[in-house]
């Protein structure tokens, strides 16, 4: 499933058709500009703390560029908001705004009025769901207050990691980046992959706004495969 699409499953309960919207870890990574592997790690930690089986939230995603299949998580809104309690206010707002867009595009949920008993149960279920949503919001608010003092140190660590990533990006380049730098020249990722394997210089995953993450290859691999430097790449 592409990262810019959100999964929707439909189930029947007490005469009501309920659409369950989920957001993938890959889309969360794209919205927050985080590496997908880091978001996957955060979700695993969260599910472990909640004593939830991660297998119930895993699904496969096929990369449109290299055809390889990777795992990703699909979370409902409650789990997504729980995950976001550890992220900055700016990142939380981006994801929550996306949830508002998803929910605004959903059709209204109406009970089956041909069965009065089922309709009454359905309305009661919706009321309980709204109560749960309010309780979840309150819980998240309390947790945010409890972790406010730690935010500064977390931000400092993130800034340090960002500096490291920026330094590392000078040594690695993606196919897309090099094609832009060399005026549309086409480069074969298969040659780069095999060259990197032969040189024992593994590629790294970097964020891409279209695909979530893509492979970036070291400058030595580019030199060996195509005899070009990445210094002039943009």
C-alpha positions in Angstrom: 0.0 0.0 0.0 1.5 3.4 -1.0 2.5 5.6 1.9 0.2 8.5 0.8 -2.9 6.3 1.1 -4.7 5.4 4.3 -6.2 2.0 4.9 -9.9 1.8 5.6 -11.6 -1.4 6.8 -15.4 -1.8 7.2 -17.2 -4.0 9.7 -20.8 -4.6 10.7 -21.8 -4.2 14.4 -25.3 -4.1 15.8 -26.9 -3.1 12.5 -24.4 -0.3 11.8 -21.7 0.0 9.2 -18.5 1.3 10.8 -15.5 2.5 8.8 -12.2 2.1 10.7 -9.6 4.5 9.4 -6.0 3.8 10.0 -2.8 5.7 9.3 0.4 3.9 8.3 3.8 4.3 10.0 5.1 5.3 6.5 2.7 8.2 6.3 3.5 9.3 9.9 7.2 9.3 8.9 6.5 11.4 5.9 4.4 13.9 7.9 7.0 14.2 10.6 10.1 14.1 8.4 11.4 11.1 10.5 13.1 8.0 9.2 10.5 5.2 8.8 12.8 2.8 10.7 12.7 5.2 13.7 8.9 5.5 13.6 8.7 1.7 13.4 10.9 1.5 16.5 8.8 4.0 18.4 5.6 2.1 17.6 7.2 -1.2 18.8 8.1 0.4 22.1 4.6 1.8 22.5 2.9 -1.5 21.7 5.2 -3.3 24.1 4.3 -0.9 26.9 0.6 -1.4 26.1 1.0 -5.2 26.1 -0.4 -5.2 22.5 0.6 -7.8 19.9 2.4 -5.9 17.1 1.5 -8.6 14.6 -2.1 -7.3 14.6 -0.9 -4.0 13.3 1.7 -5.1 10.7 1.2 -5.1 7.0 3.4 -5.3 3.9 4.2 -2.4 1.5 5.9 -2.8 -1.9 8.4 -0.1 -2.8 7.5 1.3 -6.3 11.1 2.1 -7.1 12.9 -1.2 -6.5 10.0 -3.7 -6.1 11.1 -4.9 -2.7 8.5 -5.6 0.1 8.9 -4.0 3.5 6.8 -4.1 6.7 4.9 -1.1 8.0 2.4 -0.5 10.8 -1.3 0.6 10.4 -2.6 2.4 13.5 -6.0 3.7 14.4 -6.4 7.3 15.7 -6.1 6.4 19.4 -2.8 4.6 18.9 -1.5 7.3 16.6 -2.2 10.0 19.2 -0.6 7.9 21.9 2.5 7.6 19.7 2.6 11.3 19.2 2.8 12.1 22.9 6.6 11.6 22.5 6.9 13.9 19.6 7.1 17.7 19.4 4.0 19.9 19.3 4.8 20.9 15.7 4.9 17.2 14.6 1.8 16.3 16.6 -0.1 19.2 14.9 0.9 18.0 11.4 -0.4 14.4 12.0 -3.6 15.6 13.8 -4.4 17.9 11.0 -4.1 14.9 8.6 -6.5 13.0 10.8 -9.0 15.8 10.6 -8.8 15.6 6.8 -9.3 11.9 6.8 -12.3 12.0 9.1 -13.8 15.0 7.2 -13.8 12.8 4.0 -15.7 10.0 5.7 -19.4 9.5 5.1 -21.7 9.8 8.2 -22.3 6.6 10.1 -26.0 5.8 10.4 -27.7 3.0 12.2 -30.0 0.5 10.5 -33.4 2.0 11.3 -35.2 -1.0 9.9 -34.2 -2.8 13.2 -35.0 -0.4 16.1 -33.3 -2.6 18.7 -30.1 -2.7 16.6 -30.3 1.1 16.0 -30.6 1.8 19.7 -27.5 -0.4 20.4 -25.6 1.3 17.6 -26.4 4.8 19.0 -25.2 3.6 22.5 -22.0 2.3 21.0 -21.3 5.6 19.2 -21.9 7.4 22.5 -19.4 5.1 24.3 -17.0 5.7 21.5 -17.2 9.5 21.9 -16.7 9.1 25.7 -13.6 7.0 25.0 -12.3 9.6 22.6 -12.7 12.3 25.3 -11.0 10.2 27.9 -8.1 9.5 25.5 -7.7 13.2 24.9 -7.6 13.9 28.6 -5.1 11.1 29.2 -2.9 12.5 26.4 -3.1 16.0 27.9 -2.0 14.7 31.3 0.9 12.8 29.8 2.0 15.8 27.8 2.2 17.8 31.1 4.1 15.1 32.8 6.7 14.9 30.1 7.0 18.7 29.5 10.2 19.0 31.6 12.0 16.4 29.5 11.2 18.1 26.2 14.2 20.4 26.2 16.7 17.5 26.6 14.9 15.5 24.0 15.1 18.4 21.6 18.8 18.8 22.3 19.4 15.1 21.5 17.3 15.4 18.3 19.3 18.4 17.2 22.5 16.5 17.7 21.2 13.6 15.7 20.2 16.0 12.9 23.7 17.4 12.8 25.1 13.9 12.4 22.6 13.2 9.6 23.5 16.3 7.8 27.2 15.5 7.9 26.5 12.0 6.7 24.3 13.2 3.8 27.5 14.9 2.4 29.0 11.4 1.9 25.9 9.7 0.5 23.6 10.4 -2.4 20.4 8.9 -3.8 19.7 8.1 -7.5 17.2 11.0 -7.6 19.7 13.5 -6.2 22.4 12.5 -8.6 20.1 12.6 -11.6 19.2 16.1 -10.7 22.8 17.1 -10.2 23.9 15.6 -13.5 21.1 17.2 -15.5 18.8 14.2 -16.0 21.5 11.5 -16.5 19.9 8.1 -15.7 21.7 5.9 -13.1 20.8 2.2 -12.5 20.2 1.5 -8.8 20.9 -2.2 -9.5 24.5 -1.4 -10.5 24.9 0.7 -7.4 23.4 -2.0 -5.2 25.7 -4.7 -6.6 28.7 -2.4 -6.4 28.0 -1.5 -2.8 27.7 -5.2 -2.0 31.0 -6.0 -3.7 32.7 -3.1 -1.9 31.0 -4.0 1.4 29.9 -0.4 1.8 26.1 -0.7 2.6 23.6 1.9 1.5 21.6 3.9 4.0 17.9 4.7 4.1 17.1 8.4 3.7 13.7 10.2 3.8 11.9 10.8 0.6 8.6 12.8 0.4 7.2 10.5 -2.3 8.3 7.1 -1.2 8.9 7.4 2.6 12.5 6.2 2.4 15.0 5.4 -0.5 18.5 4.1 -0.6 21.5 6.5 -0.7 24.9 5.2 -1.8 28.3 6.2 -0.5 30.6 8.5 -2.5 33.1 5.6 -3.0 30.3 3.5 -4.6 29.4 6.2 -7.0 33.0 6.7 -8.0 33.5 2.9 -8.5 30.2 2.5 -10.5 30.1 5.7 -12.5 33.4 7.5 -11.9 31.6 10.6 -10.6 31.7 12.6 -7.4 28.7 13.6 -5.3 30.2 16.8 -4.1 28.4 18.9 -6.7 25.1 17.2 -6.1 22.1 19.2 -4.9 
